[in-house]
Amino acid sequence: MARPATGQTKVMGFRPPKPLRDEFEALAKSEQRSPSDALIEAMHDWVKKKRRERAAEGGPEGAHAHDGESGNHPK
């Protein structure tokens, strides 16, 4: 999976609870993935879930469908 060139994307920082971070890092390592790649996938999945929920509620289906999309999400 290719990463965007340095400086082309905004860096995000946050402080997850230690037990969650420890388990997350262990799972990423067990799948030979970087935590960054796993977080990007999780973000894509969450955004898709929210789009589906909004569409089911009668909201604008596919609104902002390409905002934040990148080539980083595994197919």
C-alpha positions as CSV (number, residue, x, y, z in Angstrom):
1,M,0.0,0.0,0.0
2,A,1.6,3.3,-1.1
3,R,1.8,6.2,1.3
4,P,1.2,9.8,0.2
5,A,4.3,12.0,-0.1
6,T,5.4,13.7,3.1
7,G,3.7,17.1,3.5
8,Q,0.8,16.3,1.2
9,T,-1.5,15.2,4.0
10,K,-2.3,16.6,7.4
11,V,-0.9,14.8,10.4
12,M,-3.4,13.9,13.2
13,G,-2.6,13.3,16.8
14,F,-4.6,11.9,19.6
15,R,-4.2,10.0,22.9
16,P,-6.2,6.8,23.0
17,P,-6.5,5.0,26.3
18,K,-3.4,2.8,26.9
19,P,-5.2,-0.6,26.9
20,L,-6.8,0.2,23.6
21,R,-3.6,1.5,22.1
22,D,-1.6,-1.6,23.3
23,E,-4.2,-4.0,21.8
24,F,-4.4,-2.0,18.6
25,E,-0.7,-2.0,18.1
26,A,-0.4,-5.7,18.9
27,L,-3.1,-6.5,16.3
28,A,-1.5,-4.3,13.7
29,K,1.8,-6.0,14.3
30,S,0.3,-9.5,14.2
31,E,-1.0,-8.6,10.7
32,Q,2.4,-7.1,9.7
33,R,0.7,-3.7,9.2
34,S,1.7,-0.3,10.4
35,P,-0.6,1.3,13.0
36,S,-1.1,4.2,10.5
37,D,-2.4,1.9,7.8
38,A,-4.7,0.2,10.2
39,L,-6.1,3.6,11.4
40,I,-6.6,4.8,7.8
41,E,-8.6,1.6,7.1
42,A,-10.7,2.1,10.2
43,M,-11.4,5.7,9.3
44,H,-12.5,4.7,5.8
45,D,-14.8,1.9,7.2
46,W,-16.3,4.3,9.8
47,V,-17.0,7.0,7.1
48,K,-18.6,4.4,4.8
49,K,-20.8,3.2,7.8
50,K,-22.0,6.7,8.5
51,R,-22.8,7.3,4.8
52,R,-24.9,4.1,4.8
53,E,-26.7,5.2,8.0
54,R,-27.4,8.6,6.6
55,A,-28.7,7.2,3.3
56,A,-31.0,4.8,5.3
57,E,-32.4,7.7,7.2
58,G,-33.2,9.5,4.0
59,G,-30.3,11.8,4.1
60,P,-28.4,12.8,1.0
61,E,-27.0,9.6,-0.3
62,G,-23.3,9.8,-1.1
63,A,-23.0,13.4,0.1
64,H,-19.4,14.2,0.2
65,A,-18.6,10.8,-1.2
66,H,-15.1,11.6,-2.2
67,D,-14.1,14.0,0.6
68,G,-11.0,12.5,2.2
69,E,-10.8,9.6,-0.2
70,S,-7.3,8.5,-1.0
71,G,-5.6,5.6,-2.6
72,N,-4.6,4.3,0.8
73,H,-7.6,2.1,1.6
74,P,-7.1,-1.5,0.8
75,K,-9.6,-2.8,-1.8
